Amino acid sequence: MRTVPHWIDGKPTEGAVDAGEVRTGPVYDPSSGEQIAAVPFAGAADVDTAVAAAKAAFKTWRRSSLAQRTRVLFAFRELLDRHTDELARIISREHGKTVPDAKGEVARGLEIVEFACGIGEHIKGDQSPNVSTGVDSFSVRQPLGVVAGITPFNFPVMVPLWMAPIAIACGNTFVLKPSEKDPSAGVRLAELWAEAGLPDGVFNVLHGDKVAVDGLLNHPDVAAVSFVGSTPIAKYIHQTASANGKRVQALGGAKNHMVVLPDADLDLAADAAVSAGYGAAGERCMAVSVVVAVGAVADELVGKIASRIPSVKVAPGDAAGAEMGPVISAQHRDKIKSYIDQGEAAGATLVADGRAVSVEGRENGYWVGPTLFDNVGKDMSIYTDEIFGPVLSVVRAETYDDALELVNSNPYANGVALFTCDGGVARQFGLDVEVGMVGINVPIPVPVATYSFGGWRNSLFGDVHMYGAEGVRFWTRGKVVTTRWPDPSHRGVDLGFPQNK
């Protein structure tokens, strides 16, 4: 059985013996249900070792020139591009998403690396000469130290690349705690960082469960933590790390709405609903999980969505023509199916049922087919809860104002989309909707690298969004230096409060 190692101080390791043994967890192929690897779970000693390596590396990496850092980042970018196909297959094997979808994940991560390659422009400070007679002031942004990223299973390459390249470009050293469900991609990233010339200890990978997470949250030498995952865990990460004096950004769950107005192009809207609702088996934090059909458009829209579902090819991620793969685990499959049971029992109209979907030759895989509910009520669990699977709910709203109120009153506020052909309404919606990321005729409005990713309300805990300019601010802290060089005119004791003259 292959073992996926930690990566600490520039080399792989299976970890220290804790309580007489190295704890491990299984890694499965979701399309077959077969175990394909084992992953060691870090204990306290492993956390200490990884953080110590990062702390030692920080002493020299923080003093490296921007030119040195940029050379590493450019080399890393080229290696990622060259190894996109390989990374996509690694992702697909352990996560289950299709290989083309996984390639898209790597491509979006590359955008952040390219942004980080321009760190010299993004990290510039300000200077104000002669703020007082003979006195100058300037500001700088400096790295925090050892920082950590705790990332989810659904994007094992893209989400680490939202964090690490900018953090490292700013002069920090990084400890990645990827999901134990698909850990191999994180280690492959570490190998590519090393090949790009990144010094040992600057990027480390630590596998594990709550023990590893708590070790990072409580470690006195970890200065900041970035997290992407469910809302309950995001709250825990934020509260625990904040209580330990760390800077925290914790991105939580979502219930993303797609509002369709009567004037919308319904074929475009139906295509978008199927693509954004069932892509990656719905295991995206920006997946559309609720379609809000406004006015008399509902019946026609539901019909168009339903007509597209039978043609969605559910298959292993590396199969030719596969459009949707399995979900991540047997437990998650069963949880999704239980929500379908609940929706049916609550009285929602089950238009398409994915519970019985299976794949010939892979019957033990974790399959759930595209599922569509109509006439969903706001109090039903399929509406209130983040299912994180291929379950799309249609809620009917009488008016635009009703739809806007529905979105704004939801406890989640990660992403939202509006489908309309009316530019004035679209503009007003963009201003009035209380959600962090908005798409107009764009179902998955993940911002490009020059902007920042993050939601509102229960979708984000912390004040700063991820990557882009806000990412640079998160991974650095500001300092203002005021200078005056000795001058014969500045002599003598003066106990008065300094005044600008």
VEXDREN-2710 file (C-alpha; in Angstrom, 1 decimal):
% VEXDREN-2710
k/r/px/py/pz
1/MET/0.0/0.0/0.0
2/ARG/1.4/3.4/-1.1
3/THR/2.0/5.9/1.8
4/VAL/1.5/9.6/1.1
5/PRO/4.3/11.3/3.2
6/HIS/4.4/14.5/5.0
7/TRP/6.9/17.0/3.5
8/ILE/8.9/18.8/6.1
9/ASP/12.1/20.8/5.7
10/GLY/12.5/19.9/2.0
11/LYS/12.0/16.1/2.2
12/PRO/9.3/13.5/2.6
13/THR/8.8/11.8/5.9
14/GLU/6.2/9.4/7.3
15/GLY/6.2/11.2/10.7
16/ALA/7.2/10.6/14.2
17/VAL/6.1/7.7/16.3
18/ASP/3.3/9.0/18.7
19/ALA/2.1/6.8/21.5
20/GLY/3.9/3.8/20.1
21/GLU/2.6/4.1/16.5
22/VAL/2.2/6.3/13.5
23/ARG/-1.6/6.9/13.1
24/THR/-2.7/6.6/9.5
25/GLY/-5.9/7.1/7.5
26/PRO/-7.1/5.5/4.3
27/VAL/-7.2/7.3/0.9
28/TYR/-9.8/5.9/-1.5
29/ASP/-10.6/6.0/-5.2
30/PRO/-14.1/7.4/-5.0
31/SER/-15.1/5.8/-8.4
32/SER/-14.4/2.3/-7.1
33/GLY/-14.5/2.5/-3.4
34/GLU/-11.0/0.9/-3.2
35/GLN/-8.3/2.0/-0.9
36/ILE/-5.4/3.2/-3.0
37/ALA/-3.1/4.7/-0.3
38/ALA/-2.5/5.4/3.3
39/VAL/-1.7/8.8/4.8
40/PRO/0.1/9.4/8.1
41/PHE/-1.7/11.6/10.7
42/ALA/0.5/14.1/12.3
43/GLY/0.9/14.1/16.1
44/ALA/2.2/16.9/18.3
45/ALA/5.8/16.1/17.5
46/ASP/5.2/16.3/13.8
47/VAL/3.5/19.7/14.2
48/ASP/6.5/20.9/16.2
49/THR/9.0/19.6/13.7
50/ALA/7.2/21.3/10.7
51/VAL/6.8/24.6/12.5
52/ALA/10.4/24.6/13.7
53/ALA/11.6/23.9/10.1
54/ALA/9.4/26.8/8.9
55/LYS/10.6/29.1/11.7
56/ALA/14.3/28.4/10.9
57/ALA/13.7/29.0/7.2
58/PHE/12.0/32.3/7.9
59/LYS/15.1/33.8/9.2
60/THR/16.7/33.8/5.8
61/TRP/13.7/33.7/3.5
62/ARG/12.3/37.0/4.9
63/ARG/15.6/38.7/4.0
64/SER/15.7/37.3/0.5
65/SER/15.3/39.9/-2.2
66/LEU/12.2/40.4/-4.2
67/ALA/14.2/39.4/-7.3
68/GLN/15.1/36.1/-5.6
69/ARG/11.6/35.3/-4.6
70/THR/10.2/36.3/-8.0
71/ARG/12.7/33.9/-9.8
72/VAL/11.4/31.0/-7.7
73/LEU/7.8/32.0/-8.4
74/PHE/8.3/32.2/-12.1
75/ALA/10.0/28.8/-12.1
76/PHE/7.2/27.4/-10.0
77/ARG/4.6/28.8/-12.4
78/GLU/6.3/27.1/-15.4
79/LEU/6.5/23.8/-13.6
80/LEU/2.8/24.0/-12.7
81/ASP/2.0/24.7/-16.3
82/ARG/4.2/21.8/-17.5
83/HIS/2.7/19.3/-15.0
84/THR/-1.0/20.3/-15.4
85/ASP/-2.0/17.0/-16.9
86/GLU/-0.2/15.1/-14.1
87/LEU/-1.7/17.2/-11.4
88/ALA/-5.2/16.8/-12.9
89/ARG/-4.9/13.0/-12.9
90/ILE/-3.8/13.1/-9.2
91/ILE/-6.7/15.2/-8.3
92/SER/-9.2/13.1/-10.3
93/ARG/-7.9/9.8/-8.8
94/GLU/-8.4/10.8/-5.2
95/HIS/-11.2/13.4/-5.4
96/GLY/-13.3/11.9/-8.2
97/LYS/-13.8/15.0/-10.4
98/THR/-13.3/14.7/-14.1
99/VAL/-9.8/15.3/-15.5
100/PRO/-10.9/18.3/-17.6
101/ASP/-12.5/19.8/-14.5
102/ALA/-9.3/19.2/-12.6
103/LYS/-7.3/20.9/-15.3
104/GLY/-9.5/23.9/-14.9
105/GLU/-8.7/23.9/-11.2
106/VAL/-5.0/23.9/-11.9
107/ALA/-5.4/26.7/-14.4
108/ARG/-7.3/28.9/-11.9
109/GLY/-4.5/28.3/-9.3
110/LEU/-2.0/29.3/-11.9
111/GLU/-3.6/32.7/-12.1
112/ILE/-2.8/33.3/-8.4
113/VAL/0.8/32.3/-9.0
114/GLU/1.1/34.7/-11.9
115/PHE/-0.3/37.4/-9.6
116/ALA/2.3/36.6/-7.0
117/CYS/5.0/36.8/-9.6
118/GLY/4.3/40.6/-9.6
119/ILE/4.8/40.9/-5.9
120/GLY/7.3/43.7/-6.3
121/GLU/4.4/45.9/-7.6
122/HIS/1.8/44.6/-5.0
123/ILE/3.9/45.1/-1.9
124/LYS/5.2/48.6/-2.5
125/GLY/4.9/51.1/0.4
126/ASP/4.5/54.9/0.4
127/GLN/7.0/57.7/1.1
128/SER/6.3/61.2/2.2
129/PRO/9.4/63.5/2.3
130/ASN/9.6/66.5/4.6
131/VAL/6.5/65.7/6.7
132/SER/8.2/68.1/9.1
133/THR/11.3/70.1/8.6
134/GLY/14.0/67.6/7.8
135/VAL/11.8/64.7/8.7
136/ASP/10.7/62.0/6.2
137/SER/8.1/59.1/6.7
138/PHE/7.7/55.9/4.7
139/SER/5.7/52.8/5.1
140/VAL/6.6/49.1/4.4
141/ARG/4.7/45.8/4.5
142/GLN/6.6/43.0/6.2
143/PRO/6.0/39.2/6.5
144/LEU/4.3/37.8/9.5
145/GLY/6.5/34.7/10.0
146/VAL/5.3/31.1/10.0
147/VAL/1.8/30.9/8.5
148/ALA/-0.5/28.0/7.9
149/GLY/-3.2/27.0/5.4
150/ILE/-5.9/24.4/6.2
151/THR/-7.5/23.4/3.0
152/PRO/-10.5/21.3/1.9
153/PHE/-10.9/18.2/-0.2
154/ASN/-12.8/19.7/-3.1
155/PHE/-9.9/21.8/-4.5
156/PRO/-6.6/20.1/-3.4
157/VAL/-4.5/22.2/-5.8
158/MET/-6.4/25.5/-6.4
159/VAL/-7.1/26.4/-2.7
160/PRO/-3.5/25.9/-1.6
161/LEU/-2.5/28.0/-4.5
162/TRP/-4.9/30.7/-3.3
163/MET/-2.8/30.9/-0.2
164/ALA/0.8/29.8/-0.4
165/PRO/2.2/31.7/-3.4
166/ILE/1.2/35.1/-2.1
167/ALA/2.3/34.2/1.5
168/ILE/5.7/33.0/0.3
169/ALA/6.1/35.9/-2.1
170/CYS/5.6/38.3/0.8
171/GLY/8.4/36.5/2.7
172/ASN/6.5/34.2/5.0
173/THR/7.2/30.4/5.4
174/PHE/4.2/28.1/5.0
175/VAL/2.7/24.9/6.5
176/LEU/0.0/23.3/4.5
177/LYS/-2.5/21.0/6.2
178/PRO/-4.5/19.5/3.2
179/SER/-7.5/17.3/3.5
180/GLU/-6.6/13.8/4.5
181/LYS/-9.1/12.5/1.8
182/ASP/-7.0/13.6/-1.2
183/PRO/-3.5/14.4/0.2
184/SER/-1.2/13.5/-2.8
185/ALA/-1.6/16.8/-4.7
186/GLY/-0.3/18.8/-1.8
187/VAL/2.9/16.7/-1.7
188/ARG/3.3/17.0/-5.4
189/LEU/3.1/20.8/-5.1
190/ALA/5.9/20.6/-2.5
191/GLU/8.1/18.7/-4.9
192/LEU/7.5/21.3/-7.6
193/TRP/8.3/24.1/-5.1
194/ALA/11.6/22.4/-4.3
195/GLU/12.3/21.9/-8.0
196/ALA/11.7/25.6/-8.6
197/GLY/14.4/26.5/-6.1
198/LEU/12.4/27.3/-3.0
199/PRO/14.7/26.8/0.0
200/ASP/14.0/23.9/2.4
201/GLY/11.5/24.7/5.1
202/VAL/9.7/27.5/3.3
203/PHE/6.9/25.2/2.2
204/ASN/5.9/22.2/4.3
205/VAL/3.0/19.7/4.1
206/LEU/1.5/18.2/7.2
207/HIS/-1.2/15.6/7.0
208/GLY/-3.7/14.7/9.6
209/ASP/-7.0/15.3/11.4
210/LYS/-8.1/17.5/14.4
211/VAL/-4.8/16.8/16.2
212/ALA/-2.8/18.4/13.4
213/VAL/-5.3/21.3/13.0
214/ASP/-5.3/22.0/16.8
215/GLY/-1.6/21.8/16.9
216/LEU/-1.3/24.6/14.3
217/LEU/-4.1/26.7/15.9
218/ASN/-2.4/26.6/19.3
219/HIS/1.2/26.7/18.3
220/PRO/2.9/29.9/19.6
221/ASP/5.1/30.1/16.5
222/VAL/2.3/30.2/13.9
223/ALA/1.4/33.8/13.2
224/ALA/-1.6/33.4/10.9
225/VAL/-4.1/30.8/9.7
226/SER/-6.1/30.7/6.4
227/PHE/-8.9/28.2/6.1
228/VAL/-11.5/27.0/3.6
229/GLY/-14.2/24.5/4.6
230/SER/-17.6/24.2/6.3
231/THR/-19.1/27.0/8.4
232/PRO/-19.0/25.1/11.7
233/ILE/-15.3/24.3/11.3
234/ALA/-14.6/27.9/10.0
235/LYS/-16.2/29.3/13.2
236/TYR/-14.0/26.9/15.3
237/ILE/-10.9/27.8/13.4
238/HIS/-11.6/31.6/13.7
239/GLN/-12.4/31.5/17.4
240/THR/-9.5/29.2/18.4
241/ALA/-6.8/30.9/16.4
242/SER/-8.0/34.3/17.3
243/ALA/-8.0/33.4/21.0
244/ASN/-4.3/32.5/20.5
245/GLY/-3.5/35.9/19.0
246/LYS/-3.3/34.8/15.4
247/ARG/-4.5/36.5/12.3
248/VAL/-7.3/34.5/10.8
249/GLN/-9.3/34.3/7.6
250/ALA/-11.8/31.4/7.7
251/LEU/-14.0/30.8/4.7
252/GLY/-17.1/28.8/5.5
253/GLY/-20.0/27.2/3.7
254/ALA/-22.5/28.5/1.1
255/LYS/-26.0/28.3/-0.3
256/ASN/-25.5/30.0/-3.6
257/HIS/-28.7/31.3/-5.3
258/MET/-29.2/31.8/-9.0
259/VAL/-32.0/34.3/-9.6
260/VAL/-33.7/33.9/-13.0
261/LEU/-35.9/36.8/-14.1
262/PRO/-38.7/36.5/-16.7
263/ASP/-36.7/38.4/-19.3
264/ALA/-33.7/36.0/-19.0
265/ASP/-32.5/33.8/-21.8
266/LEU/-33.9/30.6/-20.4
267/ASP/-31.7/28.3/-22.5
268/LEU/-28.6/30.1/-21.2
269/ALA/-30.0/29.9/-17.7
270/ALA/-30.8/26.2/-17.9
271/ASP/-27.4/25.4/-19.2
272/ALA/-25.8/27.4/-16.4
273/ALA/-27.9/25.8/-13.7
274/VAL/-27.0/22.3/-14.8
275/SER/-23.3/23.2/-15.3
276/ALA/-22.9/25.1/-12.0
277/GLY/-25.2/22.8/-10.0
278/TYR/-23.7/19.4/-11.0
279/GLY/-20.1/20.2/-12.0
280/ALA/-17.7/18.4/-9.7
281/ALA/-20.8/16.6/-8.3
282/GLY/-21.9/19.8/-6.6
283/GLU/-18.8/19.7/-4.4
284/ARG/-17.8/23.3/-4.9
285/CYS/-18.2/26.2/-2.5
286/MET/-19.4/28.3/-5.4
287/ALA/-21.8/25.7/-6.8
288/VAL/-25.3/26.9/-7.5
289/SER/-27.6/24.9/-5.2
290/VAL/-30.7/27.1/-5.4
291/VAL/-32.4/28.4/-8.5
292/VAL/-34.9/31.2/-7.7
293/ALA/-37.4/31.3/-10.5
294/VAL/-39.2/34.7/-10.6
295/GLY/-42.8/35.1/-11.8
296/ALA/-44.3/32.9/-14.5
297/VAL/-40.9/31.7/-15.7
298/ALA/-40.7/28.7/-13.3
299/ASP/-42.5/25.9/-15.2
300/GLU/-40.6/26.5/-18.5
301/LEU/-37.3/26.9/-16.6
302/VAL/-37.7/23.7/-14.6
303/GLY/-38.6/21.9/-17.8
304/LYS/-35.5/23.1/-19.6
305/ILE/-33.3/22.1/-16.7
306/ALA/-34.9/18.7/-16.4
307/SER/-34.5/18.0/-20.1
308/ARG/-30.8/18.5/-19.9
309/ILE/-30.2/16.1/-16.9
310/PRO/-30.4/12.8/-18.8
311/SER/-27.6/13.7/-21.1
312/VAL/-25.1/14.4/-18.2
313/LYS/-22.6/11.6/-18.3
314/VAL/-21.8/10.2/-14.9
315/ALA/-18.6/8.2/-15.0
316/PRO/-15.1/7.9/-13.4
317/GLY/-13.2/11.1/-13.7
318/ASP/-10.7/9.7/-16.2
319/ALA/-13.3/8.1/-18.5
320/ALA/-13.7/9.5/-22.0
321/GLY/-16.5/12.0/-22.1
322/ALA/-17.1/12.0/-18.4
323/GLU/-18.9/15.1/-17.2
324/MET/-19.6/14.3/-13.5
325/GLY/-17.7/11.9/-11.3
326/PRO/-18.5/10.4/-7.9
327/VAL/-18.7/12.2/-4.6
328/ILE/-15.7/12.1/-2.2
329/SER/-16.7/9.3/0.2
330/ALA/-19.3/6.7/1.1
331/GLN/-20.3/8.7/4.2
332/HIS/-20.9/11.8/2.1
333/ARG/-22.8/9.9/-0.5
334/ASP/-25.1/8.5/2.2
335/LYS/-25.5/12.0/3.7
336/ILE/-26.6/13.5/0.3
337/LYS/-29.1/10.7/-0.2
338/SER/-30.5/11.3/3.2
339/TYR/-31.2/14.9/2.2
340/ILE/-33.0/13.8/-0.9
341/ASP/-35.1/11.6/1.3
342/GLN/-35.8/14.6/3.5
343/GLY/-36.8/16.8/0.6
344/GLU/-39.2/14.2/-0.7
345/ALA/-40.7/13.7/2.7
346/ALA/-41.1/17.5/3.2
347/GLY/-43.3/17.8/0.1
348/ALA/-40.9/19.2/-2.5
349/THR/-41.5/17.9/-6.0
350/LEU/-38.7/15.5/-7.0
351/VAL/-38.2/16.1/-10.7
352/ALA/-35.0/14.1/-11.1
353/ASP/-33.8/11.5/-8.6
354/GLY/-30.1/10.6/-8.5
355/ARG/-30.2/8.1/-5.7
356/ALA/-30.2/5.0/-7.9
357/VAL/-27.5/6.1/-10.2
358/SER/-24.6/3.6/-10.6
359/VAL/-21.8/2.9/-13.0
360/GLU/-21.3/-0.5/-14.6
361/GLY/-18.1/-2.1/-13.3
362/ARG/-17.7/0.6/-10.6
363/GLU/-20.8/-0.3/-8.5
364/ASN/-18.9/0.2/-5.3
365/GLY/-18.1/3.8/-6.2
366/TYR/-19.7/6.7/-4.4
367/TRP/-22.3/7.7/-6.9
368/VAL/-25.1/10.2/-6.7
369/GLY/-26.7/11.4/-9.9
370/PRO/-28.0/14.9/-10.7
371/THR/-31.0/15.5/-8.6
372/LEU/-33.6/18.3/-9.1
373/PHE/-36.3/19.5/-6.7
374/ASP/-39.1/22.0/-7.6
375/ASN/-41.5/23.8/-5.2
376/VAL/-38.9/23.9/-2.4
377/GLY/-39.9/25.8/0.7
378/LYS/-37.6/28.0/2.8
379/ASP/-38.0/25.8/5.9
380/MET/-37.0/22.6/4.2
381/SER/-33.6/21.1/5.0
382/ILE/-32.7/20.9/1.4
383/TYR/-32.9/24.7/1.3
384/THR/-31.5/25.6/4.7
385/ASP/-28.5/23.3/4.8
386/GLU/-25.4/23.1/2.7
387/ILE/-25.7/19.7/1.1
388/PHE/-22.5/19.9/-0.9
389/GLY/-23.7/17.5/-3.6
390/PRO/-25.5/17.3/-6.9
391/VAL/-28.9/18.4/-5.5
392/LEU/-30.4/21.5/-7.1
393/SER/-33.5/23.1/-5.5
394/VAL/-35.9/25.4/-7.3
395/VAL/-37.6/28.0/-5.2
396/ARG/-40.4/30.1/-6.7
397/ALA/-40.6/33.8/-6.1
398/GLU/-43.5/36.1/-7.1
399/THR/-41.4/39.3/-7.7
400/TYR/-37.8/40.6/-8.1
401/ASP/-38.1/42.1/-4.6
402/ASP/-39.2/38.7/-3.1
403/ALA/-36.2/37.1/-4.8
404/LEU/-33.8/39.7/-3.5
405/GLU/-35.2/39.4/0.1
406/LEU/-34.8/35.6/-0.1
407/VAL/-31.1/36.0/-1.0
408/ASN/-30.4/38.7/1.5
409/SER/-32.1/36.9/4.4
410/ASN/-30.1/33.6/3.9
411/PRO/-27.4/33.1/6.6
412/TYR/-24.9/32.2/3.9
413/ALA/-23.6/34.9/1.5
414/ASN/-20.8/33.4/-0.5
415/GLY/-21.9/33.8/-4.2
416/VAL/-25.0/34.7/-6.1
417/ALA/-25.9/35.0/-9.8
418/LEU/-28.6/36.9/-11.6
419/PHE/-29.8/36.0/-15.1
420/THR/-31.5/38.8/-17.0
421/CYS/-31.3/40.8/-20.2
422/ASP/-32.1/44.1/-18.4
423/GLY/-28.9/46.1/-17.7
424/GLY/-30.6/48.5/-15.3
425/VAL/-32.0/45.7/-13.1
426/ALA/-28.6/43.9/-13.2
427/ARG/-26.8/47.0/-12.1
428/GLN/-29.2/47.6/-9.2
429/PHE/-29.0/44.0/-8.2
430/GLY/-25.2/44.2/-8.0
431/LEU/-25.6/47.1/-5.6
432/ASP/-28.4/45.8/-3.5
433/VAL/-27.6/42.1/-3.0
434/GLU/-25.8/41.4/0.2
435/VAL/-23.4/38.7/-1.0
436/GLY/-19.6/38.8/-1.3
437/MET/-19.3/37.6/-5.0
438/VAL/-21.9/38.4/-7.6
439/GLY/-22.3/37.2/-11.2
440/ILE/-24.5/38.7/-13.9
441/ASN/-25.4/35.9/-16.3
442/VAL/-22.3/34.2/-14.8
443/PRO/-23.3/31.3/-12.6
444/ILE/-19.9/30.8/-10.8
445/PRO/-18.5/34.3/-10.2
446/VAL/-15.1/33.3/-8.8
447/PRO/-13.0/36.5/-9.1
448/VAL/-9.9/36.6/-11.2
449/ALA/-6.6/36.9/-9.3
450/THR/-6.4/40.6/-9.3
451/TYR/-9.5/40.8/-7.2
452/SER/-10.3/38.8/-4.0
453/PHE/-12.3/35.8/-3.1
454/GLY/-14.6/35.8/-0.1
455/GLY/-18.2/35.9/1.1
456/TRP/-20.2/37.6/3.8
457/ARG/-22.1/36.6/6.9
458/ASN/-21.7/32.9/7.7
459/SER/-19.5/32.3/4.7
460/LEU/-16.5/34.2/6.1
461/PHE/-15.1/34.7/9.5
462/GLY/-12.4/37.4/9.6
463/ASP/-12.1/40.7/8.0
464/VAL/-10.0/40.0/4.9
465/HIS/-10.8/38.1/1.7
466/MET/-8.4/35.7/0.0
467/TYR/-5.8/36.4/-2.7
468/GLY/-5.5/39.6/-4.7
469/ALA/-4.7/42.8/-3.0
470/GLU/-6.5/41.7/0.2
471/GLY/-4.3/38.5/0.2
472/VAL/-1.2/40.7/0.2
473/ARG/-2.6/42.6/3.2
474/PHE/-3.5/39.5/5.0
475/TRP/0.0/37.9/4.7
476/THR/1.8/41.1/5.7
477/ARG/1.7/43.8/8.4
478/GLY/2.4/47.4/8.0
479/LYS/5.1/49.5/9.5
480/VAL/5.8/53.2/9.3
481/VAL/9.3/54.6/9.7
482/THR/9.9/58.2/10.5
483/THR/13.5/59.5/10.0
484/ARG/15.5/62.5/10.6
485/TRP/19.2/62.7/10.0
486/PRO/21.5/64.7/12.4
487/ASP/21.7/68.3/11.6
488/PRO/23.6/71.0/13.6
489/SER/20.4/73.0/13.9
490/HIS/18.8/70.1/16.0
491/ARG/20.6/70.4/19.2
492/GLY/19.5/70.8/22.8
493/VAL/16.9/69.2/25.1
494/ASP/13.3/70.0/24.4
495/LEU/10.7/68.3/26.6
496/GLY/7.7/69.6/24.6
497/PHE/5.5/67.2/22.6
498/PRO/6.9/66.9/19.0
499/GLN/5.2/69.2/16.6
500/ASN/5.1/69.1/12.8
501/LYS/6.5/72.4/11.4
END
